[in-house]
Structure formats: structure tokens, C-alpha cells
Amino acid sequence: MLRHEGIAREPIDDRQVLDDLVGGVERRLAGEQLSFLLNDCCMSEEKRLRGTRDAAELAWLERLRALRRRLSVASDDELVEALGEITRSYGEEIHGHFDSRTYQSATRVLPAGLALLLRKQKLWAGLSRGLTGKLSLADKIRCSGDVATFDRLVELGTCVLVPTHLSNLDSPVIGFALHQAGLPPMIYGAGINLFTNWLLSWFMDHLGAYRIDRTKQHRLYKEVLKEYSTYALERRWHSLFFPGGTRSRSGAVESHLKKGLLATGLAAYQRGLAAGRQDCRVFFIPATINYSLVLEAETLIDDHLQEAGRSRYIISDDEFSRPDRVLQFVGDMLRLDNPIEVVFGSPLDPFGNPVNAQGESLDPRGRAFDPAGYLMSAGQLRSDGQRDRYYTGILARQILLAYQRDTILYETHVLAAALHRVLEARHPGLDLFARLLLPRQERALDQGEVDAELRVMLEELRSCAAAGGVKLRGELVTGRPEAVCRAAVQQFGRYHRRRAVVMEGTRLVLEDPRLALFYARRVEGYVAAVAPDQGDSR
């Protein structure tokens, strides 16, 4: 059953959305030097589309070239008109077309259909089981955490879900988790590269996705995107976006966030206060999406180590682009003991304060207070960009702390970290890249040596978990090092073409030290640094 809240609350007039977006951008940029802003847009787009042969892109490029030739003599009215035209064009690209009937059909049919496909049932037997409701992915995609408070807050204001990001599967996984938890649908930003498949594009478009083109780096596009997000929150469309910006190439938990879209929550709250709305509260819900195995791990870690993420920001040729690999991964995931788990964290207001189930902001002593006071001066609502950036920075830090607390570690992460720590101790004079190039015999490690390292790490991690600093699953909770090792080796052998770790008699071999490094990096911040290098390439 579809909960009619957020984007499902009301019919959406797409033309009205675009008209409002154009008006909002014009107000946002009032007083700016529009000729400079438009010139920057034209030059950036010409550089981005250099060499393109796509007819639509060539037509767009010609429009921009014509505009650029007119900028030096254009009147203020003509500049505003040009701004409106470009904003509308970007808005048409960004805006999704949520459809409640599509959402209801997808959430009812797709999980059973996917399970039917992946479990390789005989057609009639599988279909009959699916119709009786016994076939479900619910046992392999789980949600936990502060779900009850989240459920209450969607009725009191507008919720912004801000998860960690490891895989292109994150969006469908968290969408399924929201549906499973009985929460309403959300709009969510998705990379435009994911819309290349027409069928997937149609479903994403009608399930609440809006497009983000990360290759457009100029300011005007970013302002349009921020205005769209602010407008959506003003209309009480619950939203989801990944504040890390893109998938973690290294496998580590995010250590920094992009603050542009985070700031739109505070902007929407201020606009609501100015309009005198009673339902203008905005709540941020941090969340972690946790995998024992990651679909694109091989490609992501290679991209990180080659530092290709700086020049090739969007990976378009990874495992997600191959349906056979996606199906293989999900099929293997269904056979794993560890499910994919989404942890919904404790909510925050736009200033980084904790929020209770009544939607009240809490001070450090747990007392409720009105956060509107942060925005007042002499009893009047005041606009102050520097102040707002400061508060958004506090919010970002609190979200990062929530990620650390609510991340789940599995046996694969800890064994990979232990092996890399042993290898580093054996070769203290070598840097990370030299260790990755060691011959296979140098990467074969004695089981007893690995168990000793695991014992130390487990003690540290269990102490951290007891203090609420991380979450552990499987053998990590109470198991002995040998049990952790067996479970991890078994899981590593389930999916990846390149085996990260293999067991040969009484020795453990880092068969693919790069792939193992991807999983090892998840442990950073909980124990001593694992194979440090120059940082995460995003």
C-alpha cells in the first residue's frame, strides 16, 4: 500500500514545476553579473561537448555559441530571458516524473520477479510461490536503526535521507528498504549515466529519480540543481541524496561530504519560516548501506589506485553496466549468510542538532528548543550566507559521525585488514604500491600469524562496538579468529572473478591484494590505519 505523503501527496504539474524553478533561479541569482555567469556556462559546455557527434548535443552547443556572441551587447532583460531559457532546459533534464501507479506496481511485482529470476525456480512452481507471497527479498535486504522516529517525522515535516554510497545498487536497495519499512517514496538524485538504458530510465524516472549530470561543473548548473532540491523540500517532497557525491572508490567510509545539496535543507527551512508555514521543519536522516561483498569492488579499487577518479569522474564501464554481472551478484548475495543491511540513524535538524520523535530539536542537555532562533536577529528572520555555511558544516560533521557509528563491519572487511597489516609489518620499508606488487609467494601468510593479528583487531573492534562506535555482524560478534577467517574466505569465493583471499593448507594467500585492500579500507577509523596512501580518489 502506498503512503500518500511526500511526493505521493499531490498530483504534480510538470509545467508548473519548471515555471517555479525558473522563477526561483532568477530570484536566487538576482544582483549577480549574469553576463559573466552565462559566459562561464557557455565556455564550460563547449569544453565538455568538444568532439561530440550527438545531434541533440550539437544543437544545444550551437544555441550556446549564439548566446555567447550576443552577451557583450545584451540588455538586462535579454540576459534574464537567456537565464530562463537555460534554466528551463536544465530543469527539463533534471526533473523526474513520479507516478504513484508505477511505484505501486514496481514495489509489488519487481521484488518477487527478481527473486523468481535469481533463485532459478521452475517457472510454474516459482510463479505459484510468488503469488502466494512466500517469495521475497526481505530476508536479504534488511533495515534497522531508528525506523520508528523516521516514520513519525515524515508526517511532521520534510525528511532528507543521506546515506553512504558504495555501489550503483544503493538506490534500488534503499528504495526497497524504505518500502519494506512502510515509509513513503522519496525523490532521489541519480547520475545521468544510469539513464542510458531506456527501460531502466523509464522506471527510475517514474519512481522518483531526478537526474544529476556530474560532468556539468559550471556554477549555473549547480545553482539550478540546488534550487530544484530546495523547491522540492519546500513542497514537502521527502528526498534522498548521497552527500559523498559519488561511490567511495577506496571502499572506506566517507570522511568528507559535498555541502551544496546539504545546504538546501536549511534554505528550504528558512523559506518556510518566512512564509509562516507550520510544517516547514526539515529533518536529516543519516543512513549506512552495508555489504559484505560489493558488486563493483574490482573496478572501484582499480580506479582509486590509478587515481583515475580525478580525471574520469564517472565510471561508465564497471560491473553495473553489465546485466549478467548484476544478476550474478544478486544471485550470489541471496546465498550469503550476511544480508545487505540499511541502518537508519538518529535524525538531525539542519543545524546538526539531534531531533526527537516529536520533531523537536534537542540541545546538548537533551532539552527541546526552537531552532528558528538560530536564524533570528533582533527578533527578525535574517539572511546570512556565512552563518548558513557554518551551520551546514556542523551538520556535515554530525552526519559523518553517524556514518562511523552506524557502519556494519563483516568478516570480509576484518580479514582483509588483518592480512594487509601483517604484510605491512613484514615489509616496513615498502610503501603500499610496492607491497601490492610483491610476488605471490611473498603474499602467502602463516595462519597463526594472521590469527594473532585478528585476535588483536577483534578485541579493539568489540570494545568499539560496546561503546556504540561501530556495529559488528556474524563471527565478528563472538567468534574466534579461525571462525572469522573461514567465514571471510568462504564469502570471498562466492562472487568476484578475482579471488581476494584463498586458503592453502595452513597459509592464507592475498591472491588479489588490490581487491582485498578495498574491503580492508572499511575498517579505517576503528583500528590503526590499514595500508595508508594518498587518500580516496572520488
N, C-alpha and C positions, 0 to 999 in steps of 0.2 A: 504494500500500500504506500502511495506517495504522500509524504507530508507536505502540505501546501504552505511552506514557509520559504523565505529567501527568494530565489529566482523563480520558484514554482508558485509564488503567492499571487501573481497577477499576469495577465496577458502582456506580451512585450511587443510594442510597436517599433520595429527596427528603424523606420524612418525618423521617428521621434528621438530615438536614442542617438542617431547620428546628428540630428539638429542640435540636441542638447550638448553633445560632445564638442561640436564646432563652437558653440557659444561659450562653453566652459574653457576651451583652449584660448579663445580670444580674450576672455577676462583674465586668465592666468598670465598671459603674455602682454597685458596692457602696460604701456610705458616702455616696452622693450624696443630696441633698434631692430625692427622687423626686416629691414633690408639685409643686415648682417646675418640674421638668423636664417633667412631664406637662402641667401648665398651659400652659407655653410651647408645647408641641406642639399642644394643643387650640386655643389662640388663633391660632397661625400657620396651622393648617389651615383654621380658619374664615375667616380673611382671604383665604387662597389660593382657597378654593372659593366665595367670595361671588358670588352670582348664577348659580351652576351650575344646570343643569336635568337633568344626567345622574342617572339613578335610583340607580346604584351609589354615586356620589359623595355624593348626598343621604343615602343610608342610612349611609355612613361618617361623614358630618358629624353626623348625629343621635346616633350612638354616642359620638362625642367630646363632644358637648354634654352628654349624660347623664353621662359620666365627669367632666366638669368640675364639674358640680353636686355630685358626691359627694366631690370631692377634700378639702374642708375637714374632713370627718368620717371619711375613710377611714383604716383601720388600716394598719400597715406591711405586713401580709400582703396586704391588698387592693391597696395600691399596687404591690407586686411582681407580683401577678396581672394588674393593668392594664398594667404594663410588658410582661409576657409576651405579652398579647393584641395589643398594638400592634406589638411586635417581630415576632411571627409574621405579622401582616398585611403588614407591610413586607417581611418575608423572602419571603413568597409572591410578592410583586410583583417583588422583585429577582432571586431565584434563577432561573437558566436550567435547561434540561433537555437537556444534551448527549446526543446519540445517535450512537454510532460508525457505525451503518449509514447514517444520514442524511449524516454527514460524508463517508464514503467515496463515496456516490452523488453528492453535490454536487461534490466535487473532481474526480470523473471525468467528469461529464456537463456541468456548468454552463459551464466554460471553452469546451468545444467548441461547446455550444449558443449561447453568447453570440457567439462568433466567427462561427458559421454565420449568425446573425441579422444581425450588423453588416456582414459583408462582402457581403451580398446575393447569395449564391450561388444558382444554380438548385437547387431542393430536392434532387433525386436526386444530382446531381453533388456538391453540398456535403455531403450526408449520407454519401456513399461516401468522400469525402476525410476527413470527421470520423472515420469508423470505422477508417480506416487509420492514424489518429494523426498525420496531416500538418497538421491544422488546430489551431492553438494560439495563445494569447495570450502565450506565453512570450517571444516576441521583442519585446513591447511593455510587459511588466511584468517588470522585471529586478531582481535583488537582488545586492548586492555588499557588500564590507566583511569583517568578521571572522566569517564564517559558520562556519568550522571550529571556532573556540573556542566559539561559541554551541552548535554541535552537540554538543560534548563536555560542556558544562556542564549541559545538560538531563538528563544521566544522573547527574551528581554532586550535584545539589541542585535547587532550585526557581528558575526563571528568571522575571523580570518584565521584559517588553518595554515600553519607554516611548518612543513615537515623537512626532515633531512632528505637528501637526494643522492641515490647511488645508481639507479637503473631507470631506463625508459619504461620499465614495468611499474614504476612507482605510482603513476597516475591511475591506471586501472586497479592496482592493488588497493590504494587508499580509497578509491571510489567504491570498491566492493566492501571495504571495511566500514565506510560510512553507512552504506545501505544495510549491512548486517547489523550495525548498532542502532538502527532505526532513526538515523539522523537525516535531515533533509539534504537534497542535492545542492552542490556548490558550483559556482563558476570557477574555472581554473585556467591559468596560463600554461600553454603548451607550445613548445618550439615549432615554428612553421615547417621545419623539415619533417615533422611527424605527419603532416597532412598530404604527403605526396601520393599515398595510396588512396584512391577515390572512395573505396568502401569504408576504410578506417576513418578517412576525413569526414565523411557524411555522419558517421556515428559520433565522432568526437564533437563535431560542430553542433549536433542536436542534443548532446549530453552535458553541455555547459562549458565546453572548452572555448577559450579565445586565443588567438594566435599571437605569438611573440617572435619577431624576427630579430635574432641576436646579431645578424650581420649588419643591421642598421644601427650605427653607432653615433649618429649626429644628435644634437640636442633636441631638435624639433620632434623627432620620432619619440624620444624618451619622454618629452612633455606630453605628447598625445597619449602615450601608454599610461603615464601617471594620472592624467585626467580621466581616462577611461576607468582605471581602478578606483579613483576617488568617487566618481559618479556612481559606479556600481555599489560601493559601500553606502553612499547616500541613499540609494534606493533599497537598501537592506537586502542586497544580494550577497548571501554568505559566499566567501571567496577562499580560494586555496592558491597559494603560490609557493615556490621553492626559493627562499631568500638567499640560499647559497649561490643561486644564479644558474648553475649547471651541475651535472653529476660530479661527484668527487672522483677525480681521476686516480688519486693515490689510494683510495679506499678508507682514508682517515675520516673521522667525524669532523664536520665543518668547524673551522676555527675563526672564520670571518664571514660576514654577511654583506650582501648588497642592500643599501638602505633606501634606495629610491622608492620601491613599492611599499616597504615598511612605513615610510613617511605618509603614505596616502591614508592610512588609518587615522592618524592624528588630524590630517586635513579634513577628512570626512566628519570626524567628531566636532571640529571647530565649526564647520559649515552647519551642522545640525544644531549646535548651540545657538549660532547666530539666527537661525530660522525659528528658534523657540520650540523645536521638536522634543517630545518627551521620550522618544525611543531612539535617540541618537547615539547611545553608547556603542563603542566598538571594542570587541574583545579578541585578543590574540591567543590562539591555542597552539603551543609548540607540539610537535609530534615527531617520533622517530619511526622509520620503516626499517625493519631488521631482517636480514637474510643470513643464513649460514653459508649459502653459495650465491654468487651474483652472476646474472646472465652474461654481462659484458665485461667481466673482470679481466679477461686476457687482453682485450683491446684497450681498456681504460688504463691499465698499468703500463702497457707499452707506450701509449700516448703520453702518459705522465713522465716516464723515464726519458723519452726522446725530447721532452719539452715541446712537443708539437702542439700542445694545448694553447700556447701563446700565439701561434700563427694559424692554427687550424682549429678555431674555437669550437666549431660544431663538428662532431664526428658523424659522418653520414654513411659510413661503410662498416658499422660494427655489427654485432650479433643480432641486435634488434631489427635490422633491416632484412634479416633472413627468416622467413616464417618457419622453416624447418628447424632452425636453432631455437626459436622461441617455443615451439611445440615440444621439442626435445627437453628443453629446460623445465617447462611447467610439468611435463610428464615425470621427469626425474624428481622434481620438487614434491610431487604427490607421494613419492615413495620414501621420502626422507622422514626421519623421526621428528626433526625440528620444523615447525611451520614457519611461514612468513608472519611476523608479528608487528602490528602497528600499535604503538603506545601513545595514547593521547595524554599530554602533560597538563599540569595545572595552568589555568588561564591567567593572562596578564592584561592590564589596560594599556593604552598607547604610550604610557609613560614608564612602563616596566614594573608597575606595582602588581602584586597578586590580587586576584579577584575571587570572591566567594560565590556560592551558588545563587545568591540573591542579586548578583551583578554589582555588588558594592566593592569599590577599591579599598584595600587594606594598607594601613601604614606599617612601619617595622614592628610595632607592638600588637598588630592584629586588629586594630580599631578601624571601623568603617569611616570613610570620609568622602567628600565630593571632589573629584579630581578637576572639575571645571575651574577651581581656584588657581590651578597652575597657569591658566590662560588669561587671568584677570589682572588688571592694573587699575587701582583706584576705583574698583567696583565695575570696571568696564572690560568687555572682551577685547583683547588687543592682539594684533598680528605681529609676530616677531620670528623671522626665519631662523636667526641664530639660536634662539631659545628652542625652537621646534627641532632643529638638528641635534641639539644637545639631548633632548628627551628621547629622540629616536635612537641615538647612540646608546642610551641606557637600556631601552627596550631590546636592542640587538644583543647587548651583553647578557641580559636575562634569558633570552632565547637560547644563546649558546650554552649557558649554564644548564638549562633544561635539557638540551641535547645530551650533554655529558651524563646527567643523572638518569635519563630515560633510554640511553642506548643499551641494547642487549648484546652481550658477547656470547659466542658459541665456541665449541671445541675447535673448529677450523681456525678461528682467529688466534686462539691462545697457543695451539701447537705451532702454527706458522711463526708466531712471535718468538716462541722459545727456541726454535731451530735457528732463526736469524740471530738471536742473542748468543747462542753457542758458537755459531760460525764467526760472529764478530769477536768473541773472546779468543777464539783460536788464531785469528789473524788481525791483531790490533793495529798493525801498521798499514792495513789496506783500507781504502775508502769503500763506500757502498758499491760503486760501479766496478771496482776491481774484484770485490767479493762475488758479484754476480757472474763474473767471467771465469771463476775458478773451475778447473776440470771436475768432472763428476766424482771422481774418487775423493777429492778434497771436500765434497759436499755430502759425503756419507758419514753420518754421526752415530756414535755409540748410543744405544738405547738408555743405558744407565746415566750417561752424561745429560741426555735430553730430559730424562725423568727428574734428575736433580734440579734442573732449571725450571721444569714445570712445577715442582713442589714449591719452590720459592715464589713463582708467579701466582700460583693458586692461593697461597697464603695472603699475598698482597691484595689480590682481587676479591677474595672473600671478605677481607677486612673492609675494603672499599664498599662492597655491596651491603655489608651490615650497617654501614654508616649512611646508606642511601645514595652513594655516589655512582653506582652503575647497577645493571641488572645482569644476572647470570642465568644460563639455561643448561639443561642436560647434565652431563657428567661434571660440569664446572661447579655445580652447587655443592656436592658432597663427594664426588668420585675421586678415586686415586689417580695419580699421573698416568699409570698404564691404561686405565679405562678412558681417560681423556684422549690419549694417543690413539687407541683403537678406534674410537668413535670418529675422530677427525680424519684419519686415514681412510676409513670406510666412506665418509661423506665426500672427501676429495675425489674418490674414484667413481663417483656417481655421474658426473656431468661433463667436466672440462675435457677437451681433446688433449690438452697438455696437462699431464698429471703434476700437481704441485708437490706432493709428498708421496713417497712409496715406502713400504717396509720390506726389507730384505733380510730375513733371519733376525739377528739381534741389532740390526742397524737401520736407521732411518735416513733416507736419501732425499735431499732437496732436489727433486727431479727437475722442477722449474722454479728456480729461486725468485724470478720476477713475479710469477703468479702468486707464490707464497707471500711475497712482500705485500701484495695488495691486501691480503687478509690480515697480515701482521700489523699493518698500519692502523687497523681498527682499535688496537689495544693502546695506542699512543694516548698519553694523558692519564692513564690508570696505573701504569708501571713505568719503569725507566724507558727512555726513548728507544725505539726499535729502528735500527739501521737508518739514522737520520741522513737527509741530504739537503737539497736547496729549497725544499718546501713543495707544496701542492701546486701543480700546474692546472689552472682551471680554464 
